Amino acid sequence: MDVDGGNKRVYNRLGGDAKHQKVCFHWQAGKCNRYPCPFLHSELPASSHANGASSKRAYDNSGQSGFSGQRGRHNFTNTWGRGGGRGGGRGVVVKAEKVCNYWIQGNCSYGERCKFLHSWSVGDGFSLLTQLEGHQKKCGLAVVTLDLVAGDEIAVFHGIGFDLLNEQAVSAIAFPSGSDKLYTGSTDETARIWDCQSGKCVGVINLGGEVGCMISEGPWVFVGIPNFVKAWNTQNLMELSLDGPVGQVYALVVNNDMLLAGTQDGSILAWKFNVATNCFEPAASLKGHSRGVVSLVVGANRLYSGSMDNTIRVWNLETLQCIQTLTEHTSVVMSVLCWDQFLLSCSLDKTVKVWYATESGNLEVTYTHNEEHGILFLCGMHDSQGKPIVLCACNDNTVRLYDLPSFAERGKILTKQEVRAIQIGPNGIFFTGDGTGEVRVWNWTAEATTTLQEGIKAEVGKRQKKRGKGSVCNLSLRK
């Protein structure tokens, strides 16, 4: 795992005697209780030669914006990364990115004057609805008490952090079509069934292995565990156990009547549903990857598989043959996502790559977005105005939100540990589940029209207005 160590704050000491320009270490950690304190309770001035963010480009809403995986002639290759995000220039982020420890405990005495965040997110257009509690210490599962409409089908996205996993990590969430039950999976080797109306757990399934992934398709729920795929039909209560995988099942995807599973040994196994026998029968085994397959996505009669061997393979779903191998990533390909005519992929090499099909039909990289940390998972959704957004879960305990195709930064979600699962819900709701077992519920607000930079300016004005004077603000722009 390519993880950067710690979250140490880095700053430059400019001008004057450094001994008299020292920033209080305890204040930086949000824990200083000395009054008066001999050290500074503010950041040192920024470099005078630092450049600001690159100019913004208006979002092009003329093309399609669905995460449908349709391939064709590219229309946006000259618009990727034009929004001033990290990949296209110098991103706009909050300088003090640490959540106040005292605020978490409910006893911060600084209030609006506090240097650190009193929020689990930065940005505008989305907000935290609630933090779901009640799950057990070693369960990592959450009770969802929102008014979910039965019958709404929710796209399921799953993430896994390999050696970063712990006993209570939320690894998957599913809401099957036609059901009023929520299914949650965890690395504690159980799946739980929750009644969405009462918020009570109505069933616990001991699986005998860590849940690597979970998806729903129609009334079916599929769960990947070591050496098996478990399948439950929520309408007729049929239970099936599909054998064949070797090692952990990291990824699942459904295409028409075919179920495909990415496994630890590098194989992709396929089953087809037999209506006559009402069961899934083995159909094929796709070989090619030399290490575990950890991500799968289907788009335009193609299957894309991301692997621990640092490659993406493109498979023809009619012939089940590999037609191309993409080798531009230099570390594990953690997640793949189809958007419009493009394929997006992320990796522990700290990049998101955007691929498009050339005249020959082969995929090539048209844009590379860079992050400061390894990227664990991609999730595509739309904001309240229907604009496409991509969420990038990084291994620095953040989830970054970007507009597509500009990669203009819309905001950031901060968590206690890396987010392992993100799921879209109805009516602008989405869920994040992290390695501590916490699940947070977010929603897109109707006024989701501003960028992160505009949100920061609004926050600056709000704080200065409350203070009654133009004091030095704790928010600034980073190169």
C-alpha positions in Angstrom: 0.0 0.0 0.0 1.4 3.3 -1.1 0.4 5.4 1.8 2.0 8.8 2.7 2.9 8.9 6.4 1.0 11.1 8.8 -0.9 14.3 8.3 1.9 16.8 9.4 1.3 20.4 8.6 3.9 21.9 6.3 4.6 25.6 6.2 7.4 28.1 5.2 9.0 30.5 7.7 9.4 33.7 5.8 11.3 36.8 7.1 12.3 37.8 10.6 13.8 35.7 13.3 12.4 32.1 13.2 12.5 31.9 17.0 9.9 34.6 17.2 7.9 33.3 14.3 7.1 29.9 15.7 3.5 28.6 15.4 2.2 26.8 18.5 2.3 23.1 17.9 -0.6 22.4 20.3 -2.7 25.1 18.5 -2.0 23.4 15.2 -3.3 20.2 16.7 -6.4 22.0 18.0 -5.5 21.3 21.7 -3.7 24.4 23.1 -5.1 25.4 26.5 -2.4 27.9 27.4 -3.5 31.5 28.0 -1.6 33.5 27.2 0.4 31.3 24.9 4.0 32.4 24.0 3.7 31.1 20.5 1.6 32.2 17.5 -2.0 31.0 17.1 -2.0 31.8 13.4 -0.3 30.6 10.3 2.8 32.4 9.0 2.2 34.7 6.0 2.2 32.9 2.6 5.0 33.4 0.1 4.6 36.6 -1.9 5.5 34.8 -5.2 2.9 32.0 -4.8 0.7 31.8 -7.8 -3.1 31.5 -7.4 -5.4 29.0 -9.0 -5.7 28.7 -12.8 -8.6 30.5 -14.5 -11.9 28.7 -14.4 -13.7 27.6 -17.5 -17.5 27.5 -17.8 -19.0 24.1 -17.5 -20.1 22.6 -20.9 -23.5 21.1 -20.4 -24.2 20.6 -24.1 -23.2 16.9 -24.1 -24.6 13.9 -22.3 -23.7 13.6 -18.7 -24.9 10.2 -17.8 -22.7 7.5 -16.1 -23.9 5.0 -18.8 -20.6 3.8 -20.2 -21.5 4.6 -23.8 -18.5 4.7 -26.1 -18.2 6.7 -29.2 -16.5 9.7 -30.8 -15.0 11.9 -28.1 -16.4 15.4 -27.8 -14.7 16.7 -24.6 -11.0 15.9 -24.9 -10.1 19.6 -24.9 -12.2 20.4 -21.8 -10.7 17.9 -19.3 -9.0 19.5 -16.3 -9.9 23.1 -17.2 -11.6 23.9 -13.9 -8.6 24.7 -11.8 -8.6 21.4 -10.0 -5.4 19.6 -8.9 -5.0 17.9 -12.2 -5.4 20.9 -14.5 -3.5 23.5 -12.4 -3.4 24.6 -8.8 -6.3 23.4 -6.8 -8.4 25.5 -4.4 -8.5 23.9 -1.0 -8.8 24.8 2.6 -5.5 25.4 4.4 -6.6 24.2 7.8 -7.9 20.8 6.8 -8.0 19.3 10.3 -11.3 18.8 12.1 -11.2 20.3 15.6 -10.8 17.6 18.2 -12.6 19.6 20.8 -15.5 20.2 18.4 -15.8 16.5 17.9 -16.1 16.1 21.7 -18.6 18.9 21.8 -16.6 21.3 24.0 -14.6 23.7 21.7 -14.5 27.1 23.4 -13.3 29.1 20.4 -16.5 28.8 18.4 -16.3 30.7 15.1 -12.8 31.9 16.0 -11.4 28.3 16.0 -8.6 27.7 13.6 -9.9 24.2 12.7 -13.0 23.0 11.0 -16.2 22.6 12.9 -17.6 20.5 10.1 -16.9 17.1 8.4 -16.9 18.8 5.0 -15.7 21.8 3.1 -17.5 23.2 0.0 -20.9 24.2 -1.1 -23.9 22.5 -2.6 -24.0 19.5 -0.3 -24.4 18.9 3.4 -24.3 16.3 6.1 -27.7 15.0 7.0 -26.8 12.7 9.8 -24.1 10.4 11.2 -25.6 7.0 11.6 -24.9 5.3 15.0 -25.9 2.2 16.8 -23.7 -0.3 15.1 -21.4 -2.4 17.2 -17.8 -1.9 17.9 -16.7 -4.8 15.7 -19.6 -4.7 13.3 -19.0 -1.7 11.0 -22.6 -1.7 10.0 -25.1 1.1 10.2 -28.8 1.5 10.7 -30.4 3.7 8.0 -33.6 5.4 9.2 -34.2 7.6 6.1 -37.4 7.4 4.3 -36.2 5.3 1.3 -38.8 4.6 -1.3 -39.3 0.9 -1.8 -38.7 -0.1 -5.4 -36.1 2.6 -6.1 -33.0 0.9 -7.5 -29.7 2.2 -6.2 -26.4 2.0 -8.0 -24.0 0.2 -5.7 -20.3 1.1 -5.5 -17.8 -0.7 -3.4 -14.3 0.0 -2.2 -11.6 -2.0 -0.4 -8.3 -0.9 1.1 -6.5 -4.2 1.3 -4.0 -4.1 4.2 -5.8 -1.0 5.6 -8.9 -3.0 6.4 -9.9 -3.5 10.0 -12.5 -5.4 11.9 -15.3 -2.9 11.8 -14.8 -1.4 8.3 -17.9 -0.8 6.2 -17.2 -2.5 3.0 -20.5 -2.5 1.1 -24.1 -1.3 1.1 -27.0 -2.4 -1.1 -30.7 -1.6 -1.5 -32.4 -4.1 -3.7 -35.2 -3.1 -6.1 -38.7 -3.7 -4.7 -37.5 -4.1 -1.2 -37.8 -1.9 1.9 -34.7 -3.5 3.5 -31.2 -2.2 3.5 -28.3 -4.7 3.3 -24.9 -3.9 4.8 -21.7 -5.8 4.7 -18.6 -5.6 6.8 -15.1 -7.0 7.3 -16.5 -8.5 10.6 -17.7 -11.4 8.4 -21.4 -10.6 8.6 -24.1 -9.0 6.6 -27.0 -7.3 8.3 -30.6 -6.6 7.1 -32.2 -3.4 8.3 -35.8 -2.3 8.1 -35.7 1.2 6.5 -38.9 2.4 8.2 -38.0 1.5 11.8 -34.3 1.5 11.5 -34.1 -1.8 13.3 -31.9 -4.7 12.4 -34.2 -7.6 11.4 -31.5 -10.1 10.4 -27.9 -11.0 10.9 -26.2 -13.3 8.4 -22.9 -14.9 9.5 -20.9 -15.4 6.3 -17.8 -17.0 7.7 -15.6 -14.6 5.7 -14.9 -10.9 5.2 -17.3 -9.1 2.8 -15.2 -8.0 -0.1 -18.1 -6.5 -2.1 -21.9 -6.4 -2.4 -24.2 -5.4 -5.2 -27.9 -5.6 -5.9 -29.6 -6.3 -9.2 -33.4 -6.4 -9.3 -34.5 -8.4 -6.3 -31.1 -10.2 -6.0 -28.3 -9.3 -3.6 -24.9 -10.7 -4.3 -22.1 -10.8 -1.7 -18.5 -11.6 -2.4 -16.6 -13.5 0.4 -13.5 -15.7 0.2 -14.0 -18.6 -2.2 -17.8 -17.9 -2.7 -20.4 -15.6 -4.0 -23.6 -15.6 -1.9 -26.9 -14.7 -3.6 -30.2 -13.9 -2.0 -33.5 -13.3 -3.7 -35.4 -10.8 -1.6 -38.7 -11.6 -3.1 -38.9 -15.4 -2.9 -36.2 -15.7 -0.2 -34.1 -18.1 -2.3 -30.5 -18.5 -1.2 -27.7 -19.6 -3.4 -24.0 -20.2 -2.9 -21.8 -19.9 -6.0 -18.5 -21.7 -5.7 -15.5 -21.4 -8.0 -13.6 -18.3 -6.8 -10.1 -18.8 -5.4 -9.5 -16.4 -2.6 -11.4 -13.2 -1.8 -14.0 -11.9 -4.2 -13.2 -8.2 -4.6 -15.6 -7.1 -7.3 -19.0 -8.0 -8.7 -20.9 -6.7 -11.7 -24.1 -7.8 -13.6 -24.5 -7.5 -17.4 -27.9 -8.7 -18.6 -28.3 -12.2 -17.4 -24.6 -12.7 -16.6 -22.9 -12.2 -13.2 -19.2 -11.6 -13.2 -16.8 -11.7 -10.2 -13.2 -10.5 -9.9 -11.2 -12.7 -7.6 -7.9 -12.7 -5.7 -6.2 -15.1 -8.0 -6.6 -12.8 -11.0 -9.5 -14.6 -12.6 -12.9 -13.2 -13.6 -15.6 -15.8 -13.2 -19.0 -15.6 -15.0 -22.3 -17.2 -14.3 -25.5 -17.1 -16.3 -29.0 -17.3 -14.8 -31.0 -20.3 -16.0 -34.7 -19.4 -15.9 -35.8 -23.1 -16.2 -33.8 -24.2 -13.2 -34.0 -20.8 -11.4 -30.3 -20.8 -10.6 -26.9 -19.5 -11.8 -24.7 -21.8 -13.8 -21.0 -21.4 -14.5 -20.5 -19.8 -17.9 -16.8 -18.9 -18.3 -13.5 -18.0 -16.6 -11.7 -15.0 -18.0 -7.9 -15.3 -17.6 -5.3 -12.6 -18.2 -4.5 -10.7 -15.0 -1.5 -11.9 -13.0 -2.8 -10.7 -9.7 -6.2 -10.0 -8.0 -9.0 -8.3 -9.8 -10.3 -5.5 -7.5 -12.7 -3.5 -9.7 -15.1 -4.2 -12.6 -17.4 -2.0 -14.7 -19.5 -2.7 -17.8 -20.1 -0.2 -20.6 -21.2 -0.5 -24.2 -20.7 -4.3 -24.4 -17.3 -4.0 -22.9 -16.1 -5.2 -19.5 -13.3 -3.2 -17.9 -11.3 -4.9 -15.1 -8.8 -3.2 -12.8 -6.2 -5.3 -11.1 -3.4 -5.4 -8.5 -1.0 -6.1 -11.5 -1.4 -2.3 -12.3 -3.3 -2.9 -15.5 -6.8 -2.5 -16.9 -8.1 -5.2 -19.3 -10.9 -4.6 -21.8 -13.1 -7.6 -22.6 -15.6 -8.1 -25.4 -18.7 -9.3 -23.6 -19.9 -11.3 -26.7 -16.8 -13.3 -27.1 -15.5 -12.9 -23.5 -12.0 -12.3 -25.0 -9.6 -9.6 -23.9 -9.2 -7.1 -26.7 -6.8 -4.6 -25.0 -4.6 -4.2 -22.0 -4.0 -0.7 -20.6 -0.7 -0.3 -18.8 -0.4 3.4 -18.0 -0.9 3.1 -14.2 2.1 2.3 -12.1 0.3 0.8 -9.0 -2.9 -1.0 -8.1 -5.9 0.0 -10.2 -8.4 0.4 -7.4 -11.6 1.5 -9.3 -12.9 2.0 -12.8 -15.9 4.0 -13.8 -17.7 4.7 -17.1 -18.9 8.2 -17.9 -20.5 9.2 -21.2 -17.9 8.2 -23.9 -15.0 7.9 -21.4 -13.5 5.4 -19.0 -12.1 6.8 -15.7 -9.7 4.8 -13.6 -7.9 5.5 -10.3 -4.9 4.0 -8.7 -2.6 4.0 -5.7 -0.2 5.8 -8.0 -2.1 9.0 -7.0 -3.7 9.6 -10.4 -7.1 9.5 -12.1 -6.8 8.7 -15.8 -9.4 9.5 -18.4 -9.5 7.2 -21.4 -11.3 7.6 -24.8 -11.6 5.4 -27.9 -9.5 6.4 -30.9 -10.5 5.8 -34.5 -9.0 2.3 -34.3 -11.3 1.5 -31.3 -8.4 1.3 -28.8 -8.5 3.3 -25.6 -5.9 6.0 -25.0 -5.3 8.4 -22.1 -6.7 11.9 -22.9 -6.2 13.4 -19.4 -4.5 12.6 -16.1 -5.6 14.1 -12.9 -3.1 14.1 -10.0 -3.8 13.8 -6.3 -1.4 14.1 -3.4 -2.4 10.6 -2.1 -3.3 7.2 -3.4 -6.9 7.0 -4.6 -9.0 4.1 -3.3 -12.3 4.5 -5.1 -14.3 6.5 -7.7 -18.1 7.1 -7.5 -20.1 8.9 -10.2 -23.3 10.8 -9.5 -25.2 14.0 -10.3 -25.8 17.0 -8.1 -29.2 18.6 -7.6 -29.0 20.4 -10.9 -28.1 17.3 -12.8 -24.4 18.1 -13.3 -22.0 15.1 -13.3 -19.8 14.8 -10.2 -17.0 12.3 -9.5 -16.1 11.5 -5.9 -12.5 10.4 -5.3 -11.9 8.6 -2.0 -8.2 9.0 -1.0 -6.1 7.3 1.6 -5.5 10.5 3.5 -9.0 10.2 5.1 -10.7 12.5 2.6 -13.2 12.2 -0.3 -12.8 14.9 -2.9 -15.6 16.0 -5.1 -15.0 17.3 -8.7 -17.1 18.6 -11.6 -16.8 16.7 -14.8 -15.2 17.2 -17.2 -13.4 20.2 -15.8 -12.2 18.6 -12.6 -13.0 21.9 -10.8 -13.0 21.0 -7.1 -16.5 21.2 -5.6 -15.7 20.2 -2.1 -14.1 17.8 0.3 -15.4 15.3 2.9 -13.2 14.5 5.9 -13.4 11.2 7.7 -11.7 9.5 10.6 -10.3 6.7 8.4 -10.3 6.0 4.7 -13.7 5.7 3.0 -14.3 2.1 1.8 -17.8 2.3 0.4 -19.9 5.0 -1.3 -23.4 4.5 -2.5 -26.0 6.7 -4.3 -29.4 7.0 -2.7 -32.7 8.5 -3.8 -33.5 12.2 -3.9 -29.9 13.5 -4.0 -28.8 11.4 -1.0 -25.5 9.5 -0.9 -23.7 7.5 1.8 -20.1 7.2 2.8 -18.8 4.4 5.0 -15.2 4.3 6.4 -12.8 2.1 8.2 -14.0 2.9 11.6 -17.5 1.5 10.9 -19.1 5.0 10.6 -21.7 5.7 8.0 -22.6 9.3 7.1 -25.5 10.4 5.1 -25.1 13.4 2.7 -27.4 15.2 0.4 -27.1 17.6 -2.5 -28.8 20.9 -1.8 -30.9 22.8 -4.3 -28.4 25.7 -4.4 -25.6 23.5 -5.6 -24.2 26.1 -8.0 -20.9 27.3 -6.6 -17.4 26.0 -6.8 -15.2 25.3 -3.8 -13.4 28.6 -4.3 -16.7 30.5 -4.1 -17.6 28.5 -1.0 -14.4 29.4 0.7 -15.0 33.1 -0.1 -18.5 32.8 1.4 -17.1 31.2 4.5 -14.5 34.0 4.8 -17.1 36.7 4.6 -19.4 34.9 7.1 -16.6 34.6 9.7 -15.4 38.2 9.3 -19.0 39.5 9.6 -19.5 37.6 12.8 -16.2 38.9 14.3 -17.2 42.4 13.3 -13.9 43.3 11.8 -11.6 42.3 9.0 -9.2 40.1 11.1 -6.9 37.6 9.5 -9.0 34.6 8.3 -7.9 31.0 8.8 -8.9 30.0 5.3 -6.5 30.5 2.4 -5.7 29.1 -1.0 -3.0 26.6 -1.6 -1.0 26.3 -4.8 
